[in-house]
Amino acid sequence: PAGEQVDYDMTTSIGSEGTAVSPICKHTKPYDNPVATWTAGSTVPVKFSPGNGHSGGHCEFSISYDGGKTFVVLKQVLKYCFYSGPANTDTPSVLDFNVELPANLPGSNKAVFAWTWVNASGNREYYMNCADIAIVGGAGS
């Protein structure tokens, strides 16, 4: 956003700047325009770059309609995020996820899509990144 530095580093956990008051979505005000427009009832591909998978863990993909105050989970991957089963390596084997958007997902020009992850090994850290999106074709569109 104009006049504001954004933390684009997906490899750092929330609060890594030395303070616990860092914004959850790593910015404090929404973008002027959505970065993507998605259609209710469609499947959205989410792709990650290779990095340290910390033996998996729990990840979620969710959506917010109140500027990131509350989220509704669209997809969960329990225990094995970035892996197809138990992992004995920190090298991820799964970097592509398909997130199904419900057909009755409300339409909005100001939705927030979020990815969250709690790693399975090493220091337990909470990672989260968000994108301001628009939803079309759903309830209320």
C-alpha positions as CSV (number, residue, x, y, z in Angstrom):
1,P,0.0,0.0,0.0
2,A,1.1,3.6,-0.6
3,G,3.2,5.0,2.1
4,E,3.6,1.7,3.9
5,Q,6.3,-0.9,3.8
6,V,5.0,-4.5,3.4
7,D,6.8,-7.6,4.6
8,Y,6.8,-9.9,1.6
9,D,9.0,-12.6,3.3
10,M,6.8,-15.7,3.6
11,T,9.7,-17.5,5.3
12,T,9.5,-15.5,8.5
13,S,6.9,-16.1,11.2
14,I,4.6,-13.6,12.6
15,G,6.3,-11.3,15.1
16,S,9.8,-12.0,13.7
17,E,10.5,-8.3,13.6
18,G,11.2,-8.4,17.3
19,T,7.7,-7.3,18.3
20,A,4.5,-9.2,19.0
21,V,2.4,-6.3,17.7
22,S,3.3,-7.0,14.0
23,P,0.1,-7.1,12.0
24,I,-1.3,-10.6,11.3
25,C,-1.4,-10.1,7.6
26,K,1.9,-8.2,7.6
27,H,0.3,-4.9,6.6
28,T,-2.0,-2.5,8.5
29,K,-4.3,-1.3,5.7
30,P,-5.9,-3.0,2.7
31,Y,-4.7,-2.5,-0.9
32,D,-6.7,-0.1,-3.0
33,N,-7.7,-2.9,-5.4
34,P,-7.9,-6.7,-5.0
35,V,-4.8,-8.6,-6.3
36,A,-7.1,-11.3,-7.7
37,T,-10.7,-12.0,-8.6
38,W,-12.0,-15.5,-7.9
39,T,-15.3,-17.1,-8.7
40,A,-17.4,-18.9,-6.0
41,G,-17.6,-22.6,-6.8
42,S,-14.2,-22.7,-8.5
43,T,-11.0,-24.3,-7.4
44,V,-8.0,-22.0,-6.8
45,P,-4.4,-23.2,-7.2
46,V,-2.1,-22.1,-4.4
47,K,1.6,-22.7,-5.1
48,F,4.6,-22.3,-2.8
49,S,8.3,-22.0,-3.5
50,P,10.7,-24.6,-2.1
51,G,11.9,-23.9,1.4
52,N,12.3,-25.6,4.7
53,G,9.2,-27.7,5.4
54,H,9.9,-28.3,9.1
55,S,8.6,-31.9,8.8
56,G,5.1,-30.8,8.0
57,G,2.7,-29.4,10.5
58,H,-0.8,-28.0,10.2
59,C,-1.8,-25.5,7.6
60,E,-5.1,-23.8,6.6
61,F,-6.4,-21.7,3.8
62,S,-9.2,-19.3,4.9
63,I,-11.2,-16.2,4.0
64,S,-12.3,-13.1,5.8
65,Y,-15.0,-10.6,5.0
66,D,-14.2,-8.2,7.9
67,G,-10.7,-7.0,7.0
68,G,-9.0,-9.9,8.7
69,K,-10.7,-9.8,12.1
70,T,-12.2,-13.2,11.7
71,F,-11.6,-16.0,9.2
72,V,-13.6,-19.0,7.9
73,V,-11.5,-22.1,7.0
74,L,-11.8,-23.3,3.4
75,K,-9.2,-26.1,3.6
76,Q,-7.1,-27.8,6.3
77,V,-4.1,-30.0,6.0
78,L,-3.5,-31.7,9.3
79,K,0.0,-33.0,10.4
80,Y,1.5,-33.3,6.9
81,C,1.4,-29.8,5.3
82,F,4.0,-29.8,2.5
83,Y,4.3,-33.6,2.6
84,S,2.2,-36.6,1.4
85,G,2.7,-38.4,4.7
86,P,5.1,-38.7,7.6
87,A,8.3,-36.8,6.8
88,N,11.9,-37.6,7.7
89,T,13.3,-34.6,5.8
90,D,12.9,-30.8,5.8
91,T,12.6,-30.8,2.0
92,P,8.9,-30.4,1.1
93,S,7.4,-32.8,-1.4
94,V,4.1,-31.0,-1.8
95,L,4.2,-27.4,-3.0
96,D,0.9,-27.1,-4.9
97,F,-2.5,-27.1,-3.2
98,N,-6.0,-26.8,-4.7
99,V,-8.5,-24.8,-2.5
100,E,-12.1,-25.3,-3.4
101,L,-14.3,-22.2,-3.0
102,P,-17.9,-23.1,-2.0
103,A,-20.5,-22.2,-4.6
104,N,-22.4,-20.2,-2.0
105,L,-19.4,-18.2,-0.9
106,P,-20.6,-14.6,-0.6
107,G,-19.5,-12.1,-3.2
108,S,-17.3,-9.2,-2.1
109,N,-14.7,-6.7,-3.5
110,K,-13.0,-6.6,-0.1
111,A,-12.3,-10.2,0.9
112,V,-9.0,-11.4,2.5
113,F,-7.6,-14.8,1.6
114,A,-5.1,-16.2,4.1
115,W,-2.7,-19.0,4.4
116,T,-1.5,-20.1,7.9
117,W,0.9,-22.7,9.0
118,V,2.3,-24.1,12.3
119,N,5.4,-26.2,11.7
120,A,5.9,-29.7,13.1
121,S,9.6,-29.6,13.9
122,G,12.1,-27.0,15.3
123,N,10.8,-24.0,17.2
124,R,7.0,-23.9,16.9
125,E,6.2,-20.8,14.8
126,Y,3.1,-19.4,13.3
127,Y,3.3,-18.3,9.7
128,M,0.6,-16.3,8.0
129,N,0.3,-14.4,4.8
130,C,-2.8,-12.7,3.2
131,A,-4.0,-11.4,-0.1
132,D,-6.8,-8.9,-0.7
133,I,-9.1,-10.5,-3.2
134,A,-12.6,-10.2,-4.8
135,I,-15.2,-13.0,-5.0
136,V,-17.8,-13.0,-7.7
137,G,-20.6,-15.3,-8.6
138,G,-21.6,-16.3,-5.1
139,A,-24.4,-15.4,-2.7
140,G,-25.1,-11.7,-2.7
141,S,-23.1,-11.1,-5.9
